[in-house]
Amino acid sequence: MCNELFSLRDKVAIITGTGKGLGKSMAIEDLSGVVVFLASSASDYVAGQVICVDGGFSIR
């Protein structure tokens, strides 16, 4: 499913008329740090948060 979503990223950028926040498209590997953090005990007290991993797209 992730591969299918990531294959749409360039189409979405064209449709929304926006570029890439950090100047490159996001790869699946770019999510690995957040996934590891959330799966570890370091995130035990993280609750009810939205962690936005979008390379700055949302602040444009």
Buried (B, 14 or more C-beta within 10 A) or exposed (E): EEEEEBEEBEEEBEEEEEEBBEEEEBEEEBEEEEEEEEEEEEBEEEEEEEEEEEBEBEEE
